[in-house]
Amino acid sequence: MAQTEVAQAPGTLATFGLGSCVGVTAWDPVSKVGGLAHIMLPDSTQARSKDNVAKFADTAMPDLINRLERIGGVRRRLVIKIAGGAKMFDLFNDDRFAIGRRNVEAVKQSLEKLNLRVAAEDTGGNFGRTLFFDLDTGKVIVRTIEHGEKLL
Amino acid sequence: MEFTQAEMDVLKEVGTIGSGNAATVLASMLGQRIPITVPEARFLPLSEVVTALGGPEREVVGILLGVSGPAPGTIIFLLGIEDAQILSQKLLGAPPEVPGQLSEMEKSALSEVTNILSGGYLNALSQFTSLTFEPTPPAFAHDMAGALIDAVLAEVGLVSDYALFIETNFTADQDGLSGHFFLIPSPDGLERILQALGVRRTWENSSKI
């Protein structure tokens, strides 16, 4: 949670139990480097404590791309996939728990500023997700408890 | 945010009384005594919270309440799916309709237990602080532990990289039934609570835990 990892194939990156958080994978099919960011909040400018850049969509996206470029990724080749951003609890009139949707929007906006676009997504709903990101193929498996598995 | 040992002790004491209140009501509902473990007040980095709960993919039932008032926060009662069914069975006096799945009746029984536990804690906190705490109706979820927790922590995460958990564990008889009850004050709410408890001093005097 609130972490970013980058690595080169072969290997798998994973993040477990995403709720309102959003997992973002970025993969360069030529150099076979990939990164996985697990963001928790949309916007660092509203936060009092912003030491952890991986926590916020607006700071985690540039950080993810920079780190990939440092290990041989090329920005224009990156394939981006996102998953998560669920609303786990349906609390009446409580906007605090609509954070999932705002996270998804913020990730897309931050990517747009970097001239990147989302190629595939599995977002929203009211269930948790676990992601496995294969650095050889760029494929992302989304695992859930009651909604089966999905391949992105 | 920094805490003194005295502050942690007071929070723990509030927790003990609150869980005592709750256990008494729960015992009369279940017709048996519920031993409670000494509550813990734990101050954890956000990244370690889920690990402390048994891992992000553990299948759990979570019942969540928002707390509004001058010291807002969140309450979440978490228990494994098997424990959830044992507890609802005790409350309803009927075996689970579908093992591994909860019926509407079972969900509402568990939500009621959460209301009772929350009432016990919030009453204790009110008595100590003279603040009012207003819980929202409970919301129910059955999913991965990590997924349930991260929505709760998102709110805390805006302000701090740490969360304070006032945790109580319940165990009942030979079934080894256990549940984890967490009161998670918002950082501002926590400040208010500590001030009202009369243990918050200036930052310079507090030693870091």
Chai-1 contact restraints between the chains, C-beta under 6 A:
chainA,res_idxA,chainB,res_idxB,connection_type,confidence,min_distance_angstrom,max_distance_angstrom,comment,restraint_id
A,M1,B,S47,contact,1.0,0.0,6.0,A-B,restraint_1
A,F16,B,P56,contact,1.0,0.0,6.0,A-B,restraint_2
A,F16,B,E57,contact,1.0,0.0,6.0,A-B,restraint_3
A,F16,B,G146,contact,1.0,0.0,6.0,A-B,restraint_4
A,G17,B,P56,contact,1.0,0.0,6.0,A-B,restraint_5
A,G17,B,E57,contact,1.0,0.0,6.0,A-B,restraint_6
A,G17,B,M144,contact,1.0,0.0,6.0,A-B,restraint_7
A,G17,B,G146,contact,1.0,0.0,6.0,A-B,restraint_8
A,G17,B,A147,contact,1.0,0.0,6.0,A-B,restraint_9
A,G19,B,A147,contact,1.0,0.0,6.0,A-B,restraint_10
A,G19,B,D150,contact,1.0,0.0,6.0,A-B,restraint_11
A,G19,B,A151,contact,1.0,0.0,6.0,A-B,restraint_12
A,S20,B,D150,contact,1.0,0.0,6.0,A-B,restraint_13
A,S20,B,A151,contact,1.0,0.0,6.0,A-B,restraint_14
A,S20,B,A154,contact,1.0,0.0,6.0,A-B,restraint_15
A,C21,B,D150,contact,1.0,0.0,6.0,A-B,restraint_16
A,M40,B,A154,contact,1.0,0.0,6.0,A-B,restraint_17
A,M40,B,G157,contact,1.0,0.0,6.0,A-B,restraint_18
A,L41,B,A154,contact,1.0,0.0,6.0,A-B,restraint_19
A,L41,B,G157,contact,1.0,0.0,6.0,A-B,restraint_20
A,A47,B,L158,contact,1.0,0.0,6.0,A-B,restraint_21
A,R48,B,V159,contact,1.0,0.0,6.0,A-B,restraint_22
A,S49,B,S160,contact,1.0,0.0,6.0,A-B,restraint_23
A,S49,B,D161,contact,1.0,0.0,6.0,A-B,restraint_24
A,M88,B,A141,contact,1.0,0.0,6.0,A-B,restraint_25
A,M88,B,A147,contact,1.0,0.0,6.0,A-B,restraint_26
A,M88,B,L148,contact,1.0,0.0,6.0,A-B,restraint_27
A,M88,B,A151,contact,1.0,0.0,6.0,A-B,restraint_28
A,F89,B,L64,contact,1.0,0.0,6.0,A-B,restraint_29
A,F89,B,A139,contact,1.0,0.0,6.0,A-B,restraint_30
A,F89,B,A141,contact,1.0,0.0,6.0,A-B,restraint_31
A,D90,B,A139,contact,1.0,0.0,6.0,A-B,restraint_32
A,L91,B,G66,contact,1.0,0.0,6.0,A-B,restraint_33
A,L91,B,A139,contact,1.0,0.0,6.0,A-B,restraint_34
A,D94,B,G66,contact,1.0,0.0,6.0,A-B,restraint_35
A,R96,B,E155,contact,1.0,0.0,6.0,A-B,restraint_36
A,F97,B,A151,contact,1.0,0.0,6.0,A-B,restraint_37
A,I99,B,A154,contact,1.0,0.0,6.0,A-B,restraint_38
A,F127,B,D143,contact,1.0,0.0,6.0,A-B,restraint_39
A,G128,B,D143,contact,1.0,0.0,6.0,A-B,restraint_40
A,G128,B,M144,contact,1.0,0.0,6.0,A-B,restraint_41
A,G128,B,A147,contact,1.0,0.0,6.0,A-B,restraint_42
A,T130,B,E57,contact,1.0,0.0,6.0,A-B,restraint_43
A,I145,B,E59,contact,1.0,0.0,6.0,A-B,restraint_44
A,I145,B,D143,contact,1.0,0.0,6.0,A-B,restraint_45
